[in-house]
Amino acid sequence: MARILVTGGLGFIGSHTVVELVNAGYEPVIVDDLSNSNIKILDQLARIIGYKPDFYQLDLCDEPGVKKLAESEPDIAGIIHFAAFKAVGESVHFPLKYYRNNFYSLLNVLNVYHEQPVNFVFSSSCTVYGQPDHLPVTEEAPVKTAESPYGNTKQVAEEILKDMVAAGSNYKVISLRYFNPVGAHSSALIGELPIGVPQNLVPFITQTAIGKREKITVFGNDYNTPDGSCIRDYIHVVDLAKAHVAALKLMETANFTGYDVFNIGTGKGSSVLEVIYAFEQTTGVKLNYKIGPRRGGDIEQIWGDVNKSKNILKWQTELDLDTMMLSAWEWENYISQNPL
């Protein structure tokens, strides 16, 4: 059974990916420094998969600590690298914090396993495209100047990985450019667990619906979109998690060599107001929201062309927007009654 190192494995996407790895017959090994996650998610995972995965609490910027990890886990067949700071707004105010964490952690992990063949899946982002010139955006679209230090760390990390492979590394690498992951596992035992005020739309919606927040502000209704609000490609986190398994499977084939990149989305855009209406329709809960001014740095609209993922990765989404909203609401209800 192949052991897969999952960095940031107790986070939102990481924890769901651990479940899908087990479902696919892999043995996940979780590394997390708990700076943006909760140790109790380990117990929640055990309830879903039937056992508690091996876990190391470690800051991946700690180079001696990462070397010790590699000594303890020499037989790693694959690495899925989620561990990174990810708040766009915070990165603008604290760029050095983001550059240090997101680069040091990546480089330390790459360095300790570079002498053996490892399949490496990198958690990238559609932020690398900026506001695309054409929609839907394909993987061949130009990578534009990043809107934030966070976005820049994803761009540069992709360049690091591509350069490493071109230099003859033992690694095979796939970068997955996510769109907007939302929702929660069908068990309602794991989901998005933001610390403090949510940075993303859906947890803000669910927290407002349950009474943790007073109201939602829709930032602008005068964009050049059908209803005036921003459009994004929302993807269920379980579908996203399965894409990482598909990436590992592809790299295990003899015909995959080197480096590749894939869009991971539904191929369909939904506006902020459409997401709000979908939540209201699926849950029967009316939301308190208001229209506010545009927010600086927001892209007007983006969604991905996912044909490459369908054809080469042999992966596509299965869960719709209503399922995303309902699962997120069930998770919000669970954690309100069972605080972690």
N, C-alpha and C positions, 0 to 999 in steps of 0.2 A: 504494500500500500504506500503510494508516494506521499512523502511528507511535504507540505506546502507551508512556508512561512508567510504569515499574514500580519504585516505591520499595520498598526492602528486597527487591530482586529476586533476591538470592543466598541468602535465607533458605529455610526449609522449604517454606512455601506459595508464596512468591514464585518460587522456581526451578521448581517444577512448573507454575505459571501461565505462566511464560515459554515452556515447551514447548508448552502448549496454545494460547497465542496464535499461535505460529508454525504449529502444525497448522491453525489456523483462518484463516491468511492475513494475520495482522497482523505488524508489525515492532516487536518490543519494544526499548525503551531502558532499561537497568538503572541504577538509582542505589542505592548501598549504602555505608554508612560502615564496614562490616566489623566493627562492634562485637560482633555476635552471629552472624557468618557467616564464611565462608572463601572467599578469593579463588580457590581451586582449583576451586570449584563452577563458575566461568566456563568452565574447560576441560572439565569434565564435561558442561555444557550443550552445548558445541560438539560433543562426541562424539555427543550425542543428535540435535541439530537440524541438524548439518552445517556450522555456521559459528559464529564467536564474536560474540555480540551486542554492540552499542555499550554501553560501561560507563563510568560516572562514579563515582569514589570521593569521596563527599561526605557530610558531616554536614548534614542538612536544617535543623538549628537555626542554621546559618551563613547568615544572611540575604543578605549580599553574594555568597556562594558560590551560593546558589539563584538569585539574579538573573543571575549569569553562566551558570548552567545553562540558564535560559530563553532567554538570548541565543544560546547555542549550539544550542538545540533549540526554535526558534520554532514549528515545524509539528507540535505535539503534538495529536493528535485525541482522546486519552483518557489518563486517569491511573488506575492501580490503586495505592492507597496502603496498603502493608503496614507501612511503616517506623514502628516503635513498640517501646518496651520492653514486655515481656509477662509477666514473672514475678509472679504474684499475691503470693506471700510477700515477695519483695523490695520490692514497692511499698508494703507495710505499713510496712516499716522505713525506706524512703527515698522518702516521698511527693513531696517537691519535685523529686527527680530525675525521677520519672515525669511529673509535671505539666509540668515544663519541656520535656522531650524530646517527649512525645506531643502537646502543644499547639503548641509553637513549630514543629515540623516540619510539622504539618498547615497551620497558618496561613501559613507561608512559601510552601509549594507553592501553596496557593489564591491567594495574593496575586499571584504572578508570572504566572499564566495567566488572571486574572479578566476580562481585556478580550476574550478570544476564546471561541467556543463549544467547550467541552470536556466530554466524558463522563467522569464521575468515579465510580469504584467504591471504596467505603470498606470496609476490613477491620474489621468490628465483631464482636460476640460475644454468645452467649446469656447471658453473665454479666449482661446488662442486666435479665434477668427475675428474678434472685435465685432463691429457691425458689418456683416458680409455685403459684398457688392451684388451678389446674386443669391436668391433663395429657391429651393433649399440649398444649404451650404454643403459642398462635397469636401472630401479629404484633400482634394487638389487645390482648394481655395487658398489664397495667400494668407500666411500668418501675419497679422497686422501688429503694429506697435501696441503693446499691452496697455490696458486702461488702468492697471493697478500693479503694485509690486507682487501681489498674489498671482495675478495672471502672468506676470513676467517669470515667476519661478516655474510655472508649468511650461512656458515656451522654452526656457533655457534648459530645464530638465530633459525635455524631449531632445534638444540638441546634444546634450551630454550623452544620452543613451544612444543616439544615432551615431555619434562620433566614436563611441566605445565599440560598437558593433563593427563599424567600418575599419577599425584598427585591428580586427581579428580576434575579438573577445570570444570566450567560451559561452557567453550568454546568447540566448535568443530573446528578443524583446518585442512586446506589443504594447503600444500606448493606446489606451481607450479614452477617447474624448467624450466625456459625459455631457449630456444636456442637463435637465433639471430633475434629479431624483426626488421622489416623494412617496408617501404611503408607508405601509408597515407589513410585517409578516402576518399571515392569516391567523396565526395563533394569538395575536395581539400581545405576545410576550416580549417582542423587541420592536423598536421603531426609532424615529428621530427624537433625540433627547437634548435639545438645545440648552446650553447653560446661559442663564440670564435672558435678556430680550431676544427672541428669535430673529435671525438674519434673513430667514427664508419665508416665503408666503404661506405655505400650507401649515406649518406649526403655529404661525400667527393666527391663521383662520381657526384652527382647532382650539387654541388657547382662548381666543375670543368667544367661541361658541360655548365653552365650558365655564366661562366667567373669570378666567385669569387675566384677561385683557379687556379694556373698556370698548375699544373699537378698532377696526382696521382702516388704515388710510391707503387708498388706491392712488399711487403717485402718478397723476396725469391721466386725463381722458381726452386729450387733444392730439394724440399721435396719429400718424397716417395708417391706421388700422381700422377694421370694420366697426369696432365699438369705441375706438379712441384710446384703449388701454394697451399696455405692452404685451407682446406675444412671446411665449417661450414654448419649448418642446419639453413637456413633462413626461417623465418615465417612471414606472413603478419600480421601487428599489429591488424587488425580487427579480424582475426581468433584468435589471442592471447587474445584480449579483450573478445571475446565470451567464451573463456575457463574459465574466472573468473565467468561469469554467470552460466556456467555449474557446477562449483565448489559449488556455493551457492545452486543451485538446488539439488545437491547431498546431501549436509549437511542438507537440509530441510526434507529429507526422514528419516523414522523411523529406517531404517536398517544401517544408518551411525552413528557410534559413534567414538569418539576419534580423531585420527590423521592419515592422509595419505599424500602421496607425489606422484606427477605425472609429467612425462616429457611432455613438451608442445613444440612440433616442428612438422615438416612435416614428419619426418622419412627418409629424403633424404638429402644427402650432396651436396653442390655446391661449387666449387672452386672460389677463388677470380677472376681468369680470366674468368670463366664461368659467373659470375655476371656482369663483365664488358661487355662481349659479349652480354649478355641478354639485358643490358641497351641500347647498340648500336643498336641492332636489333629492339627492341620495339619502340624506340624513333626516330631512324634515325640520331642520333647525334653521331659523332665520338669523342672518348675521347682521351685526351693527357695523356698517362701514360708511366711509365718507370719501369724497373725491378731494384730493389735495394737489398741490403743485407738483410738477415733474421733479424727479430726484436726480441730482447730478451723477453722471457716469452710467445711467441706465441705457442699455441698448434698446432701440425701438422694437425690433422683432428679429427672432432667429429660430430656425428649426433646421434639422439636419436631413440630408440625403443619406439614407441608410442602406442603399442597394449593395454597397461593398460588404457591409456586415452580413447581409442576407446571403450573398453569393459566395463569399470566401470564408467568413467566420461561421457560416451556417447557423446564424442566430437571428432572431427577431422577437419583438415584444409580443406578449399575449394578453396583457392586462390593460383595461381601458381606464379613462379618467374617472369614471364613476367608482370603479374598484379602488383606485388610488385614494379617493376622498373617503370612502366608507372605511377602508382599512386604517387610514390615518385617524379617523374619528374613534374607531374601536380602540386603538392604541392610546389615544388621549384619555378616554374613559377608564382604561385599565390603570394607567399610571396615576390618575387622580384618586382612584380607590386603593391603589397599591403603590404608594410612593417609593421610589428606588433610592 
